[in-house]
Amino acid sequence: MDFDLLCFGEAMVELTRLESGDYRPGYGGDTSNCAIAAARQGARTGYLTAVGDDAFGRELLELWRGEGVDTTSVRVHATAPTGLYIITPSPAGRDFAYYRAGSAASRYTAADLPRDILARTRIVQLSGISQAIGEGPQSAGDSLIDAARAAGCDVAYDTNLRLKLWDLPRARQVMHAAIARCTIALPSIDDSRILTGLDDADAIADAYLAMGPRIVALKMGEEGALIATAEGRTRIPPHPVVPVDATGAGDTFDGAFLARLAAGDSPATAGRYAAVAAALTTTGYGAVTPIPTAERVRAAAS
């Protein structure tokens, strides 16, 4: 196998406005974070996306290569820009301004998919955001799921609901149609309550298992996680930490969970490991920098 995990979606450059008026650069993107998290756990990972032929695109390529994430299948668009978002902190929280309309990743289509590498891939991962950023990415995500399943891959789907990108009926339709064709569902409980209308974690797990996946990993934040299969389910308590920033914690859970599944762990064992990794991520600021390595996760779990 060339890849334990191949992720699809959009990554963006992040600028955080500081009190001084200067901006601190960083990087965001749920599936990019997932790929990096998996790579830091020792998984062989790759990324499917498009970036602009610009400074931000080159920064992202350098980031992935430095993290050991394969960029062979990253397309560089000659005219469309790389996406950008700006965070402005305030006493009330953080304000996000996104500049992603017409981005290179939003113009990705099913014709851009490198289908030949799927036969050499264990798990493919995408999310609701991967499909919400444009009609092209939505169809590409659907085609990727079908092609990956035909090639024998497991397919993991994180809902990552963003109602600023699409309305709820459309999001529910596309996401649940995707989950029905996947083997691993990675929803958060907050997303699930909106998408299913259910409140209880076990009822939500039952609903998603009934759609077709063989594994449901329900992320519940401060309440831990619930790992459900047809054979049984395991409730995983939260790993104790002093959190300062939850940005990217769910993405880190995904990457760590899928990395351990690819390594041969049971869903329950992979879930316990991923819960520790996700908790550790919240002890630092930003989406990428605090993602722990495998050594740090094992040390914290022991």
Buried (B, 14 or more C-beta within 10 A) or exposed (E): EEBBBBBBBBBBBBBBBEEEEEBEEBBBBBBBBBBBBBBBBBBBBBBBBBBBBBEBBBBBBEBBEEBBBBBEBBBBBEEBBBBBBBBBEEEEEEEEEBBBEEBBBBBBBBEBBEEEBBBEBBBBBBBBBBBBBBEBBBBBBBBBBEBBBEBEBBBBBBBBBBEEBBEEEEBBEBBBEBBBBBBBBBBBBBBBBBBBEBEEBEEBBBBBBEBEBBBBBBBBBEBBBBBBBEEEBBBBEBBEBEBEBEBBBBBBBBBBBBBBBBBEBBBBBBBBBBBBBBBBBBBBEBBBEBBBBBEBBEEBEE
